Amino acid sequence: MKKFVAILLCMMMVLGAVSAMAAGEKVGVSMPTKDLQRWNQDGENMKNMLEAAGYEVDLQFASNDVQQQLNQVTNMLNGGCKVIVVSAIEGSSLGSALDLAKEKNVPVIAYDRLLMDNEWVSYYATFDNYKVGTVQGTYVKEALDLDNAAGPFALEVTAGDPGDNNALFFYNGALDVLKPYIEAGKLVVKSGQLEFNDVATPTWKTEVAQNRASSILSSFYADGSDIDVWLCSNDSTALGVINALEDNYDGKWPVITGQDCDKPNVKKMIEGKQSMSVFKDTRTLAAQVVKMVGQILAGETVDVNDTETYNNNVITVPSFLCEPVFGSADNYVELLIDSGYYKLEDIQ
Ligand code: BGC
């Protein structure tokens, strides 16, 4: 018994020493851009939580510039970071940095967006991206009562960045719900643009989505016909579509989907211009990644809940998927204000 207690004490001391040692380590956090609200929040959350856990943090934002992100991650590795957390601008463009991480045996966690085409991706933490799409598609189906209403309804689609592996998951999730109604002729895409590559928005930029939406409106809806629904994969693209509609369209205001519950879009939901969004509580994701970092550095088993979905063309990356939540003008107070995510004045 005494021997057992002694061994236990010894193990506790070793573990204590390991986590104390690990806690002082430097962790690199590379975010794609400061342009979009969500990445600022993700970056700040990660930094605060990692520092609170005792780590030193090198947090960098890459201005949506692939080369800049590559340099930043390389510098983190050369600067002694022991774990790197990356949300890539372009999933497949960080190969040489990942090769360097492998050489230095530094684990890399893909944050929100999967790192593609490289074996050196240790873990992936994200939201259930396919489910984000099904939440959007299901909302459209219910808002138009597609099972009962006669239709046909006019639909246009704006998807995300082809360089971001998430974008196809969002698109497929939504289209898997809506395809049967398109095939049955209940939803009609007047522009004829439905394939992912035709509806994608490089870099997720509001202006890019706005330009494409404006050109669709002037080419296919200038005759005064209504558009019933515009499926947008996220809030930055929804904002572009809303701007285009405000400038170029006088018909019935369509159902518009989004994702992220960005502040300008919460305002649009309150105004009745955007119908819904999908809330991804970045605090949850950051907390999960901080836990992963701690587990990695302490040599513990890392918590994952999906080992099948996310193949990056080389390996299937063990993943932790957080739950996305439906958000709208009806539940934003509870979801965003009461939970302390935003202050009321942020969205007024
Ligand atoms: C994220 C979305 C975000 C989009 C644009 C995606 O990878 O999952 O939440 O709206 O990037 O930044």
Boltz pocket constraint, residues with backbone or C-beta under 6 A from the ligand:
constraints:
  - pocket:
      binder: B
      contacts: [[A, 36], [A, 38], [A, 112], [A, 113], [A, 164], [A, 166], [A, 167], [A, 203], [A, 204], [A, 233], [A, 234], [A, 235], [A, 236], [A, 259], [A, 260], [A, 280]]
      max_distance: 6.0
